Amino acid sequence: MTTQVRTLRAAEWDGWYGKLERAFGGVPEASEERGLFRDLTEVDRSIGVWDGPEVVGTAGAFSFRMTVPGGALLPAAGVTMVSVQATHRRRGVLTEMMRHQLEDVRGREEPLAVLTASEPVIYGRFGYGMASRQAQLRVETKRVALTPPAGADDVRLRVVPPAEAVDECERVYAQVVAGRPGMLARRPGWERLPLLDPPGDREGAGELLCVLAEAGGEVRGYARYAVKPEWGDGGPDGTVRLRDIEALDPAVRGALWRYLLSVDLTSTLVNHNRPVDDPLLHMVSDVRRCGVRVRDGLFLRPVEVGAALAGRTYAAPVDVVLDVEDAFCPWNAGRWRLSGDAKGASCERTTDAADLALSVRELGAAYLGDTRLSTLAAAGRVTELRPGALAEASAAFGSDVAPWLPHGF
């Protein structure tokens, strides 16, 4: 097979994206969604594999800044739009694109690459580890009581069209980004993503709504949702389909959740992406009635191990030598001395004896603090070479709040 990997040309986008749609089942996206991603596509970061005139593979990346433990925003390549046509599977097309892409990420001096996986089994061999999880909720609102924090009664709520509230919502979102690892600072244009509401995708629900929460004369929280009305033998049985919710303090958060759990003519609230440590789970009377399910969220790969580890802070003092295996990006392989604490860190090449041995995949899994190195060691994925080094490093890599990716890309 003779193929060519190269950067996409702007005029080729429609055909290139059409092949992506075909790989994901062949159902065309709504024009609103397709138009948004055409506008967001960074053509110079989008690649394809051509077999003659035909596109047989696609991959792209977005230029993000992501919060890491300690609150810093590090450059991160958001890997996206990855596909291989069924006619060209198992021929090295994906491997060729991943290698090309990671070399480009390195050339842009981005220490991290991140993605959400349609099939998690795919990306481990390229060094990506599961770095965060997300909770899915199905709350039986008629069987759950909520006790909001003090001050919730003083919060003013008002429902507005989402497009009219986008500036207020983005101001709130921007303030919460630094507080949770894994969150992305939204670049211009990305504020349109939470507003997508094609009528053909509503599945019987009404139009998207936005409720703003005001306290002290300013907007301090919001939720975007739609209602799917349904009726059963016992009466109204509708569903609140929650898209997103953010708040700057507990009282506002409680007021918003109380509103969402008491929408007229509904008995259920569903949401597919909340942090695993969502405070809601400690405000409800019966967590079993919240239908919590946990699944994988963000996958992360250090592209430059030294810069990635030096770019975050650590929950406890740490001075450890890591022997890193990375066959796919060999510039990372070898021993690195990580020294850091809550104020900052350094990570440099060393010839000193290693304290821990692990692959870059395990380093990516532990990076945001969701997966403990001790857990990976128990699974046989991390080897302790100096007694005590595992406990020291595992505590240091932890995060006070669970990492979370609030939206896909």
Helices and strands as residue ranges (DSSP letters): E 4-7, G 10-12, H 13-23, H 31-40, G 43-45, E 47-51, E 54-67, E 73-84, G 86-88, H 93-107, E 112-115, G 120-122, G 124-126, E 129-130, E 133-140, G 152-154, E 156-160, G 162-165, H 166-176, G 177-179, G 190-195, G 199-201, E 209-215, E 218-228, E 231-232, E 235-236, E 238-247, H 250-260, E 266-274, G 279-282, G 287-290, E 293-296, E 299-302, H 305-310, E 318-325, G 330-332, E 334-341, E 344-349, E 356-359, H 360-366, H 373-378, E 382-384, H 389-396
